[in-house]
Amino acid sequence: MSKFDDIREEIKKLHEENIRLNTWISTQEKSNDNHVSEICKDFLQVLESFEWAEATIHERGLDQSKISTSAIARLLTAKTKLLEVLETHGVKKVEFYNDVFDPEKGKIKGSVEDNEKENGTVARIEKDGFTRNGKILRQAEVIVVKND
């Protein structure tokens, strides 16, 4: 075997090793991305707890005093920070462009009449949905228009 043949063989081995390492890196990146998505889903449960607490406070009228208003502001600061952390990891709220319902982005929880809107459009969002890198983490829960 000539020196050139030896070099060609070494280059071939290095190329194959490079392909193997690139495949391994890609697999690791996908695995890490899946782990981050799962952690983000856990954070969404924490966010849901904040939203439930906020809604309960308002429903029960517990937001009437200065002391409770201050406590609510601190609660909402933590909620805002949580949303910022999620956003830094690519998590975004689901949006329904032109209020057109998309069954991949949301679940219908009910309907209302609204003669100013078309049937099947989103009247309101009951629970925000979220995506990460274009993939649904949690579907939104919506009320759609249903006119008779």
C-alpha positions in Angstrom: 0.0 0.0 0.0 1.3 3.5 -0.9 1.5 6.5 1.4 -1.4 8.0 -0.6 -3.5 4.9 0.0 -2.8 5.1 3.7 -3.8 8.8 3.8 -7.0 8.0 1.8 -7.8 5.2 4.3 -7.2 7.5 7.3 -9.4 10.3 5.7 -12.2 7.7 5.1 -12.0 6.6 8.8 -12.1 10.2 10.0 -15.0 11.0 7.7 -17.0 7.9 9.0 -16.1 9.0 12.6 -17.3 12.5 11.8 -20.6 11.2 10.5 -21.0 9.0 13.6 -20.3 11.9 16.0 -22.7 14.2 14.1 -25.4 11.6 14.4 -24.7 11.3 18.1 -24.7 15.1 18.7 -28.0 15.4 16.8 -29.5 12.6 19.0 -28.3 14.3 22.1 -29.7 17.7 21.0 -33.1 16.1 20.3 -33.1 14.4 23.7 -32.1 17.6 25.5 -34.8 19.5 23.6 -37.4 16.9 24.7 -36.2 17.3 28.3 -36.6 21.0 28.2 -40.1 20.7 26.7 -41.1 18.4 29.6 -39.7 20.8 32.1 -41.6 23.6 30.4 -44.8 21.5 30.7 -44.2 21.3 34.4 -43.8 25.0 34.6 -47.1 25.4 32.8 -48.7 23.5 35.7 -47.2 26.1 38.1 -48.5 28.9 35.9 -51.9 27.3 36.0 -51.8 27.3 39.8 -51.0 31.1 39.7 -53.9 31.7 37.3 -56.3 29.6 39.5 -55.2 31.5 42.6 -55.6 34.9 40.8 -59.1 34.0 39.5 -60.2 32.7 43.0 -59.0 35.9 44.6 -61.0 38.0 42.2 -64.1 35.8 42.3 -64.2 35.9 46.1 -63.6 39.6 46.2 -60.4 39.2 48.2 -58.7 41.9 46.2 -60.5 44.8 47.9 -58.0 45.9 50.6 -54.5 47.5 50.3 -52.9 44.5 52.0 -54.5 42.0 49.6 -53.8 44.2 46.6 -50.1 44.3 47.6 -50.0 40.5 48.0 -51.7 40.0 44.7 -49.1 42.3 43.0 -46.3 40.1 44.5 -48.1 37.0 43.2 -48.4 38.5 39.8 -44.7 39.5 39.8 -43.8 35.8 40.3 -46.3 34.8 37.5 -44.7 37.4 35.2 -41.2 36.1 35.9 -42.4 32.6 35.2 -43.7 33.7 31.8 -40.4 35.4 31.1 -38.5 32.2 31.9 -40.7 30.2 29.7 -40.3 32.7 26.9 -36.5 32.4 27.1 -36.9 28.7 26.3 -39.1 29.3 23.3 -42.5 28.9 24.9 -45.2 31.1 23.4 -48.9 31.5 23.9 -51.1 29.9 21.3 -52.7 32.4 19.0 -55.7 32.0 16.8 -55.1 34.3 13.9 -58.3 36.2 12.9 -60.0 34.2 15.7 -60.1 31.1 13.4 -60.3 28.0 15.6 -57.6 25.4 14.9 -58.3 22.0 16.5 -54.5 21.3 16.8 -54.1 24.4 18.9 -57.1 24.2 21.1 -60.0 22.3 22.6 -63.6 23.6 22.4 -65.0 23.9 26.0 -68.3 25.5 25.0 -70.1 27.9 22.7 -71.9 31.2 22.7 -74.0 33.1 20.3 -72.5 36.2 18.6 -74.3 37.4 15.5 -71.3 39.7 14.7 -68.9 36.7 14.3 -68.9 33.7 12.1 -69.7 30.2 13.4 -66.7 28.3 14.7 -64.6 31.4 15.4 -63.0 31.8 18.8 -65.2 34.0 21.1 -62.8 33.8 24.0 -59.9 31.8 25.4 -60.7 30.2 28.8 -57.2 28.7 29.3 -54.2 29.7 27.3 -52.4 27.1 25.2 -48.6 27.1 24.7 -46.2 26.0 22.0 -42.4 25.5 22.1 -40.5 25.6 18.9 -43.7 25.2 16.9 -44.9 22.1 18.9 -47.9 22.2 21.1 -47.1 21.8 24.8 -50.6 22.5 26.0 -53.8 23.1 23.9 -55.8 26.2 24.6 -59.4 25.8 25.9 -61.7 28.0 24.0 -65.3 29.1 23.7 -66.4 29.3 20.0 -69.2 31.1 18.3 -72.3 29.0 17.5 -75.2 30.9 16.0 -78.5 29.1 15.3 
